[in-house]
Amino acid sequence: MNPFLAIVRRDVRLAFRQGTDTLMTLAFFVIAVVLFPLGVGPEPNVLARIGGGVVWVAALLASMLALERLFQTDYEDGGLELLALAPMPLQIVVLAKVLAHWLATGLPLAVAAPVLGLLMNTPPDVFPVLVAALLLGTPTLSLIGAIGAGLILGARRGGVLLALLVLPLFIPVLVFGVSAVEMAAQGLSPKASLLILGAMALAALALGPWAAAAAVRQALE
Amino acid sequence: MSLFTGHDLTCIRGERRVFAGLRFALDPGGALLLQGANGSGKTSLLRLMAGLGRPAEGRIRWHDVDIADDCETHNARLHFVGHGDTVKPALSARENIAFWTDLRGGGDVEGALSAFGLGPLAAVPGRFLSAGQRRRVNLARLAAAPAALWLLDEPATALDSDSVARLRDAIARHRAGGGSVALSSHGGLDIPDAVPLDLTDFAEAAA
């Protein structure tokens, strides 16, 4: 089997078999969004107004949950050294792990988003844009997050540090992700925001694996 | 000229100079046995040989080519066994070995399982394996995919005498096929005609 696919398959299998990563991420996403109608009150217009932003912020925080363990478990059991010694560039190894992380967390979030949109009284005709924005935005979150996950290797209480490092970098994705949903809700074309989300994903794809590989190499020295 | 050589190597960990002026040479079919007290740099030297770090001074060469110049080719010809067992609790013994073998382009997983007596444990998830069994799973990937150079850091840790014999056989087969091995060991693993390298000698030079 192709080494790249071998890494993707193993990490996705681990995420599903251990049950924590995918299920925990989805459960957190659902609970975080459900808290809003309870806290803000069941006023349909208010919920429809804030729905897009709430779903995006919850998705952003949920995608952080499994990020801490992206390299951590491999680092602890010595597997990261062996991955670094695989006969392929470390950037490609990182890319395979990021892809697996996205398949196990980002993709389920995007698929689950319309259900939570219903809960927030988001108009159903906005759902395709919401899903498209999440599909374009969540890979960027995984790629940027991988840099943070590499940098916190070996640190105590890495999870909190990771949030502090990475959440500010997620802001552009949040801004344009929400704006795509708002545009669609007002009947305007969300194309510009979606294109910017796509551009950010491509930029993160070009730079993220290199920066994350450098961080991992630093941790292994 | 030897196959795998180190010239005037210096290793610095933190602020401390672990060893300096270290040389080694390893031929096809040869074995290098690293000796020395705790902290004398056995693990550090093996990691330098694997290319996981760069020596502060000196060169490590394979066929006269510096390993730092072509990391991927060097990675493709070596197997590294470190302190960690690299066994995922959620994957079975066979899946664990198959993953590391796929990463190197495939190999004989079933043969490796039997070489380390793991046949009956092949379907058991990693979390139910004992320390010695996890170590055997980690060692089995050596036998699954061929590599010219084995770098083994205390490979006999946690192994029972039967498994130590299996490891000794695997190393003998590897060497008979022209492979080289560098290992550190605190006894228990007798390697015939291994060249000893006492790292304590180079620690004094550093002081």
Interface residues (C-beta under 8 A of the other chain):
Chain A: M1 P3 A6 I7 R10 R13 L14 R17 Q18 T73 E76 D77 G78 G79 E81 L82 L83 A84 L85 A86 P87 M88 P89 L220 E221
Chain B: A50 G51 L52 G53 E72 T73 N75 A76 L78 F80 G82 H83 G84 D85 T86 V87 K88 A90 L91 E95 F99 W100 D102 L103 R104 G105 G106
